[in-house]
Amino acid sequence: MLKAIRNPDPKKYEEVTESVKKNEGYCPCMVFKNEDTKCMCKEFRDALLAEKEGECRCGRFLAVKG
């Protein structure tokens, strides 16, 4: 089972978090603003469910075993 964790690089995490805040809570890497692009985006949530390790599109979160 995978879990989502913050990017362990504090600079990267804070940088992307600021971008999310400026983008009204939406992923700064997505073109459209809708429920699927609210951070944590649907693309990343689906990757967690599919057991795909790695980082989300913007790099704010990582999917890791745990």
WOSUL-V883802 format. One record per residue. RES is the residue in three letters. NEAR is the number of other ideal C-beta (glycine too) atoms within 10 Angstrom. D_LAST is the distance of its C-alpha to the last C-alpha in Angstrom with 2 decimals. Layout:
# WOSUL-V883802
res=RES near=NEAR d_last=D_LAST
res=RES near=NEAR d_last=D_LAST
This chain:
# WOSUL-V883802
res=MET near=6 d_last=6.26
res=LEU near=17 d_last=5.64
res=LYS near=11 d_last=6.00
res=ALA near=17 d_last=9.07
res=ILE near=13 d_last=9.93
res=ARG near=14 d_last=13.51
res=ASN near=19 d_last=14.93
res=PRO near=9 d_last=15.10
res=ASP near=12 d_last=18.76
res=PRO near=9 d_last=20.50
res=LYS near=8 d_last=23.60
res=LYS near=15 d_last=22.01
res=TYR near=17 d_last=20.03
res=GLU near=13 d_last=23.28
res=GLU near=15 d_last=25.42
res=VAL near=22 d_last=23.61
res=THR near=16 d_last=23.31
res=GLU near=11 d_last=27.09
res=SER near=16 d_last=27.67
res=VAL near=18 d_last=25.80
res=LYS near=11 d_last=27.95
res=LYS near=10 d_last=31.08
res=ASN near=16 d_last=30.25
res=GLU near=8 d_last=30.16
res=GLY near=11 d_last=26.40
res=TYR near=19 d_last=26.32
res=CYS near=25 d_last=24.50
res=PRO near=18 d_last=27.06
res=CYS near=18 d_last=26.50
res=MET near=18 d_last=27.67
res=VAL near=6 d_last=31.36
res=PHE near=8 d_last=31.56
res=LYS near=13 d_last=30.66
res=ASN near=9 d_last=29.55
res=GLU near=8 d_last=26.79
res=ASP near=14 d_last=24.84
res=THR near=19 d_last=24.97
res=LYS near=15 d_last=24.09
res=CYS near=22 d_last=21.19
res=MET near=14 d_last=18.34
res=CYS near=21 d_last=20.32
res=LYS near=14 d_last=20.33
res=GLU near=14 d_last=19.82
res=PHE near=22 d_last=16.36
res=ARG near=14 d_last=15.51
res=ASP near=11 d_last=16.83
res=ALA near=19 d_last=14.78
res=LEU near=18 d_last=11.53
res=LEU near=10 d_last=13.27
res=ALA near=9 d_last=14.44
res=GLU near=10 d_last=11.10
res=LYS near=11 d_last=12.67
res=GLU near=11 d_last=10.86
res=GLY near=12 d_last=13.08
res=GLU near=17 d_last=14.78
res=CYS near=22 d_last=16.82
res=ARG near=17 d_last=20.52
res=CYS near=21 d_last=21.56
res=GLY near=14 d_last=18.75
res=ARG near=25 d_last=17.93
res=PHE near=22 d_last=14.25
res=LEU near=19 d_last=11.59
res=ALA near=21 d_last=9.17
res=VAL near=14 d_last=6.24
res=LYS near=8 d_last=3.71
res=GLY near=8 d_last=0.00
